[in-house]
Amino acid sequence: MQRILFYLLACCLLLNAPEAQAQKRKSRSAHSKTSKTAVKKKGRAAGRKKGKAAAAAPLPPLKNTGDFDAVYSLHGKGDASAAVTNSAALQSLDAFIRACISQGAFPGCQIMAVKDGEIIYQKNFGYLTYDRSQPVTDTTLYDIASVTKVAATTLAIMKLYEEGKINLNTYLKSYLPFTNGTDKAYLTIKDLLLHQAGLKAFIPFYKETVDKLTGSPRSDLYSKAAEKQFTVPVAANFYMLSSYRDTIWEEILNSNLDNRGRYVYSDLDFYFLEKVAEAVSGQPIDQYVYENFYRPLGLKYTMYNPWKKGLKRQCAPTENDQYFRFQLVQGYVHDPGTAMLGGVAGHAGVFSNVRELAVILQMLINGGEYKGKRYLKKETLQTFTGFRSSISRRAYGFDKPEKGRDDGGPASDLCSKTTFGHQGFTGTCAWADPENGITFIFLSNRVYPSADNGLINSLKVRFKAQTYIYEALGYGR
């Protein structure tokens, strides 16, 4: 009998064991919830070491457009800022830039960084040329190349857009009747701003104007003196036949749309956008941005064609051009296409310095306001500066970081996704980060004496310089 009772008791214990174990597991899970959350935060790689990790909760979408609620004016001298919590990063930046100059990345540069309106860093490095005869100063002017796209043309387009004079979804033919009858007539303003209208990346217009046998500029197209038919100033003592500008536009209109449905960065988009702004406003682009932005902002050294104002020696020279203009280009725009249009274009041509570009960026990061005057509506900035393409990182007119986390693309990885700005071929960049209240400008003449010098990119100079600024402000640690 005892054996039978013992047997029945053992069976009961066995039948209850799974329920007991399940309850035990449930209790253990409840008590270790906080611990598991901490493990997840260590990353998926750590989780894989001990087997398949549980699926992490999806991260919230990244904010990509600023609120533009804070308004500041530039102040400070770039030294002893309370905002700088890691001064060693600025010392590393100084050493890095000097090393880049020693390696021949560029002869000199200007750098400025601003946090909530306060200039936390402003320095000039090196010289205008490698002979070290003229140091870079606060008043040195740089050819900002494609930063012109955002410091001139996009400003104009935004202003005309908010005035109801430009519709981003309207076809080009509505603003530029000369496109009728071509495949450019049905390009939209939006696609041009996003570099996805299908246009070629680049057309080297100057090549057709150079004699293929002698390698010299054609005498029927160029003159050393301004004469009745040769009125387009391409460089010092170098004038182009006025009517050849029509040939340039004919070549653009006849070019193939090879890139429909694709993102292809193209200067040609901004050739058209400049013409749209001029047609709608009734003013040349240089006059429009001067009257509506540069002059009221108090900018004295942001301009097209500084040579016309006697500022040639103040300009950092760009290339010692031995393929088209056959001279050192200084005070005249470096970009050949812009030069052939007289130095004024939508994609290049503006000269400036870090201080004045910082004013433009501060106005934008303020939501279109500066020193009590409104230049653009906050809503316009929100429309133009967020991610606006499903096939690229681009905003309307502005470049941005890549959409993925921890990938700044052309900007520092420490920038927020609200950041917008642009780089320039001559060795320049200008970035505004409204979420963090930071603007960053880097200007150099890396194309001196040759545009073939690509050290600025291989050394990641602009990317690293901006990262040092963010680290100095306590980001990324």
N, C-alpha and C positions, 0 to 999 in steps of 0.2 A: 504493500500500500504506500509506503514511504517513497519507494522508487517511482510509483505512478504520479504521486503529488509533485515530486521533484521534476519529473518530465513535463508535466503541465505548466509548472511555473517557468521553466526554461523556454517553453514555446511562447508564452505570453511576453517574455522579455524580448525575444527575437522579433515578434510581430510589432512591438512598439519602438524598436530601435530606429528605423528610418524616420519616423515622425520626430523622435527626439533629436536625431542628427540634423534634420531640416530646421527645427526650431533653434538649434545651436548655431547653425550657419546664418540664419536670419538675424539672430541676436548679435553675432560677430560682425555682420555686415552693417548693422545700424550703428554699432559702436565705432566702426572704422571708417565712416563716411568722410569725415574731415581728412583723415590720413590719405584716402584714395584720391581726393581732390588735389591734395598737395603733390602726389605722385604724378598726376596728369600734367600738372604745370611744369614738371621737369622736362616734358617733351616726349614726343612719340618715340624717338630714338632710344631713350632710356627704358621706355616701356617694353620695347622689342627684345631687350636683353633677356627677359625672363618669360618670353613667350608672347603670344598675341595680346596686344593691349586693347582695352575697351575703347570703343569709338568716342572721340572727344566731342563735346558739344560745339556746334558751329559758332565761329567767332562773329561778332556783330559787324555789319558793313562799315567800312572806313568812311569817315566824313571827307568829302572831296571839294567842298565849297566853303569859303569863309563866311562868318556871320557879319563881318565888317561893322561891328558896333563901336569899337574903340577908335578914338581920334587923337592923334598926336602930331606935334610939329617937331622937326629935327632940332636936337639940342645936344650939348656935350661936345667934348673935344677928343673922345676916343681913348682916354686914359683914366685909370683909377675908377672904373665904373663898379658900382655895387652889384650890378647884374652879373658880373664875371665871378664865378665861383671856382674856376679852375684856371688860374693864370698860367700854369705850366703849359696848357694847350696853346696859348697865344705865343709863348716862347718857342714852342715846337713849330708853330706856323711860321714865325720869323726865320728860323733856321732852315725850314723846308724851302721857303721861297728863295733864300740866298743860295741854297744848294742848286735849285733849278736854274737860276741865273748863271751860276758857275758852269753848269752843264750845257748851257747854250739854248735853253728852252725859249728864252726871250731875253732881250737886253734890260728890260725894266717893266714895272707894272704899278698900278694903283689898286688898293683893296680897301673896301669899307663895309662894315657890318653895323646894323642898327637893331636895337631891341626896344620895342615900345617907344619909338621916337628918339631914344637916346643913342648917340653914336658911341658904340662900345669899342670900336676898333677902326682906325683910319691910318694907313701908312702908305708911303711911296717907297719903292725899291728900285735900285739900279739907275740906268741911264736910258736915253732915247735911242742910242746906238752903242755898238760894242767898243767904239773908240773912247767911250767914257768922257766925252767932251761936254755933254749937257745932261745934268741929272733930272730925273723925274721929279716934278713938283706938284703942288695942289692944282696949279693952273695948266698943267699939261693936258692936251686934248688927244683923245684916241678915236680912231675910226672904229665905231662899234659894230660895223657890218650888219649881220642879221638881227641884232638887238633892235635895229631900226624897225623891224616888223611890229614890235610891241611898243616901242618908244615913239612911234609916229603913226604908222598906218592903222594899227588896231585901235589906237586912241581915237583916231578920226572916225573909223567905222562904228565904234561904240557910241560916240557922240551923235552921229547921224542916225543910228539905230534908235536911240532913246527919244530922239526928236520925231520919230515916225517917218523918216525920209528914206530909210533902208529896211527892207524886209529880208530876213535871212533865208527864206524859202523861195524868194523870187529869182527868176532866171536872169542871167547876165544880159540878155538882149533888151530887157526892160530899161536898163541903165546905160548900156553901150550899144546903140543901134548898129555900129560898125561890125558887130559880131554876127548880125543877121546873115543867113546864107552860109554860115560855117558851123562846124560841130561844137563850137564854143558857145553858141547862142543859148543853149539849154543847160549850161552849168549853173549851179545855184551858188549864192553868196556863202551859204553854210558850208558847202563842200570845198569851196576855195579856202575858207578860213581853217578847215580841218585837213587840208592837203590830201583830199581824197576825190578830187574832181577828175582825175585821170590824166593830168598833164605830165609831160616829161619832167624829169628831175632838173635838167639843166640844158641850156643851149649856148654853146660858146660862140656868140655872135662875132667876136673880134676875128676869129680865124678866117672868115671869108674876106676880111679887109686887109689881110697880110698877103703880099705877093708870094706865091708858092715857090718861085724860083730863087728870089733874092732873100726872102724872109723879112723884108722890110715893109712898113705900112705903104699901101698903095697910094701913089701920088694923085690919083684922080679922086681919092676919098679924104685925104688929109692934107693939111697945110700947117706950116710952122707959124703962121700969123693969122689973126682973125680977119677974114675978108668977107666980101659980100655973100658968097655962097657957103663959106666955111665959118660957121658961127657957134658950133657946139664945142665948148671947152672940155677936152678929154683929159688933158694933163697940162703941165706948164709948157707953153709955146707949142701946143699940139691941138689943132682944131679939126673937127670932122665936118664933112659935107652935111648941111642941114637936112636935106631931103633923105639922108640915109636912115633917119629915125623911122620913116615910113617902111623902109625895107625890113627893119627889125620887127616891127609889128606884123608885117606880112608873113614873116617867117614864123612868128608865134601863132598866128591864126591858121597857118597851113600845117603846123606840127600835128603829129598823130596823137590821138588820145589812147595811148598804149596801156594805161593803168586804171581803166574803169573798175570801180568797186574795190580798189586797193588803196592803202595808205602809202603814198610816195612823197616824201618831203621835196617841195619844189619852189624855187624862187618865182616861177612863172605865175603861180597863184597870186602872188602879191604884186606882180606887174598889173594884173587885172584889177585887184582890189584898190590899188592906188588910183587907177582910172575911174573906178566907180565913185570913190570918195570925191574926186575932182569934179566929175560930172554932176553929182548931187549937190555939192557945196558951191560949185561955180568958182572955186579957187584952186590954184596949184597946191599940192599936198604940203610943201614946205611953208607956204604962207598960211594955210589953214591951221596947222599944228602950232605955228608960232603965235598966231593971234588968239587961238582958243586954249592953249596950254602953256607954251614956253614963256611967253611974255607975262601973263598974269601970275605964273608961278615964280616969277623973278629969276628965270634962267637966262644967263648972259652968254654961256658958252656951249649951249646945246643947239646945234644948227647943221644945215647942209652947207657945203662949200665954204669952209672957213677961210680959204685962201682969198676969197672975195673981200673979206674984212681985215685983211692984212695979218692973219694969225698963222701963217704957214710955219714959221719957226717954233710956234707954240705946240704944233702938232707932232706927235710921235710918227716918224716915217714908217711906211709899211714896206712894200717890196721894191727891191732894185730890179725892176721889170726889164727883162732882156728878151721878151718874146712878143711884145705888143707896143708898149709906149717907149721902150728903150731909154728909161731914166729912173731915178729914184723917185718914188711916188710919195709926196709929202704935202699935206693940206688939201689934196685931191683924193677922192674916194678910191679905194683899192679895187673894188669889184669892177671888172671890165664892162659888164652890161650896164651898170649904173653910170659909169664914166661916159659911155657912148650915148647916154640920154642927158648928158650935161651935169651929172653929179647928183641928180634928184630922182629917186625912185621909191617904190613902196617896200622893197625888200632890203635895201642897203642905202648908205649915203650919209647918215647922221653921224656927227662927231660930238663927243661930250666928255665929261670927267665923272669920277665916282660921286662927288658931292651932288651934282645936279641930277644924275640918274637916281640917286637916293631920294631926292625930293619927289620925282615922278613916282617911284615905287611907294613912298610913304603916302602920297595922295591916293594911290590905288588901294593900298592896304587899309587906309582910313575909310574905304567905301566911297571914294570919289570926292573927298573933301580935304582941303588943306588951308590952314590959317583962316578959318571962317568963311572961305569961299567954296562953293560946290561946283565941281567940274563935271562929275558924272553921278548918276543915281546909284545907290547901293544895289538896287535890283539889277542894274545893268552889269555890275561887277559879278554878281552871283550868276547871272546868265552866261557870261563870257568866260569865267575862270574855272569852272568845274569840268570834270570829264564829260565830253560831249560826243564821243565817237564810240561805236561798238567794236571797231576794228583797230583802234590805236589808243594811246594815252593822251591824245591832244584835247585841248580846250579850243574855244573859238579864237584863233589868232595866237594864243599862248601855247608854249610847251609846258609839260608837267612831269612829275615823277611817274614811274610806271605804276600801274594799278595794284600790283601785288604788294603784300606786306614786306617791309624791310628792303624795298628795291626803289631807290631814288632815281633810277634811270640816269639822265644827264645831271641831276642834282644829287646832293648828299642823301644817303640812306636815312639820315636822321631827320630829314624834313618831313613835315606832315603832308598828307595827300591834298591839302588845300593849296599847296604851293603852286605858283605859276610864274613864268618868266621866259627866258630864252638864252641861247648861246649865240656867239658870233664867230665867223670864220677867222677873223684876224686875231683871235685869242681873248675873247670877252665873254661875260655872262652877267645876267641880272636876274635875281630870284626874290620873290616876295612870298612869305609864309604867314598868312593871316591868322591861322590857328595859334601859332606861337609868337606872333608879333615881331617876326624877324625878317629883315631884308639883307641881302648880300650882293655886293657888286665887285667884280674882278675885271680889270681892263689891262690889256697888254698889246704889244705889237709883235706877236710871235711870228708873223710872216716876214719880219725883217731878218736878214736881207732876202730870204727866199721863202715862198709859201710851201715849199717842199718840207720844211722843218715841222715834223709832227710830234716833237718831244712833249709838247703841252698835253697831248692826248695819251701818249704811252706812259707818261709819268703821272697821269690823272691829276694834274695840277689843280684845276678848278674844283673838282670833286673833293679832293683832300683838303684844300684850303677852306672850303665851306664846312667840311666836317670838323675841322679844328675849331671853327667859330662856335658851332653847336656844342662841342665838348667843353669849350671855355664857359659856356652858359649853363652847364650842368646836364646837358642832354647825353643820352647814350651810356650813362654810367650806372 
